[in-house]
Amino acid sequence: MENEFLQTEEAIIAALKTVYDPEIPVNVYDLGLIYRVDVDEAKNVQIDMTLTAPNCPAADFITLDIRMKVEAVEGVASVQVNLVFEPEWHRDMMSEEAKLELGLL
């Protein structure tokens, strides 16, 4: 059961890595916008995420894309995406790969 649960979490992260902010050529996971991914026993998924700026014009697009791609993961029952702004996002939250891609290293 634990192996199946781990596979589901890995598949969700892989799905998140296919979601991009249309203004930034890096996926939302490596940008550090995903704060929490929680999967319960019934495979209901709760995701806490933020944006690079609170007034991001692509917020609806990004959250819908996340929900649709994670719902497509085999076995996922439902997805709830929660937009949070604390802690405030800053570029130190990005992965090394994202920083390299954006020329910050």
C-alpha positions in Angstrom: 0.0 0.0 0.0 2.8 2.4 0.9 4.5 1.8 -2.4 1.3 2.6 -4.3 0.9 5.8 -2.2 4.5 6.8 -3.0 3.9 6.1 -6.7 0.8 8.3 -6.6 2.8 11.2 -5.0 5.6 10.9 -7.5 3.0 10.9 -10.4 1.5 14.1 -8.9 4.8 15.8 -8.7 5.6 14.8 -12.3 2.2 16.3 -13.3 3.0 19.5 -11.5 6.3 19.7 -13.4 4.3 20.1 -16.6 2.5 23.2 -15.4 4.1 26.5 -16.4 3.4 30.1 -15.6 2.9 31.5 -19.1 5.3 34.4 -18.3 8.2 32.3 -16.9 9.8 29.4 -18.7 10.0 27.2 -15.6 7.5 24.8 -14.1 5.5 25.8 -11.0 7.1 23.0 -8.9 10.7 24.0 -9.6 9.7 27.7 -9.2 8.9 26.8 -5.6 5.2 27.8 -5.9 4.0 24.5 -4.5 4.1 24.6 -0.7 2.2 21.4 0.1 0.8 18.3 -1.6 -1.3 16.1 0.7 -2.9 12.9 -0.4 -5.3 11.1 1.9 -6.2 7.4 1.9 -9.0 7.9 -0.6 -6.6 9.7 -2.9 -8.1 13.1 -2.5 -5.4 15.6 -3.1 -4.9 19.0 -1.4 -2.4 21.4 -2.8 -1.3 24.6 -1.3 0.4 26.9 -3.7 1.4 30.5 -4.1 2.2 32.9 -7.0 5.3 34.9 -7.7 3.1 38.0 -7.2 -0.4 38.3 -5.5 -1.9 40.1 -8.5 -0.6 37.6 -11.1 -2.9 37.8 -14.1 -2.4 34.1 -14.9 -3.6 32.9 -11.5 -6.8 31.3 -12.7 -5.1 29.7 -15.7 -2.3 28.2 -13.5 -4.6 26.8 -10.8 -7.0 25.3 -13.4 -4.1 23.7 -15.2 -2.8 22.2 -11.9 -6.2 20.8 -11.1 -6.7 19.3 -14.5 -3.3 17.7 -14.7 -3.4 16.3 -11.2 -6.9 15.0 -11.7 -5.6 13.1 -14.7 -3.1 11.1 -12.6 -4.3 7.5 -12.3 -6.1 6.8 -9.1 -6.6 10.4 -8.0 -10.2 10.9 -6.7 -10.3 14.7 -6.4 -8.1 17.8 -6.3 -8.4 20.9 -4.3 -6.0 23.7 -5.1 -5.6 26.3 -2.3 -4.0 29.6 -3.2 -2.0 30.9 -0.2 0.3 33.9 0.2 2.1 33.1 3.4 5.0 32.6 3.4 5.5 35.1 0.7 7.3 33.6 -2.3 10.9 34.7 -3.1 13.4 33.5 -5.5 15.3 31.5 -2.9 12.5 29.0 -3.0 13.4 28.0 -6.6 15.2 24.8 -7.3 18.8 25.1 -8.5 17.6 23.9 -12.0 15.1 26.8 -12.1 17.7 29.4 -11.1 20.1 28.0 -13.7 17.3 28.2 -16.4 16.6 31.8 -15.5 20.2 32.8 -15.4 20.3 33.5 -11.7 23.3 31.3 -11.0 
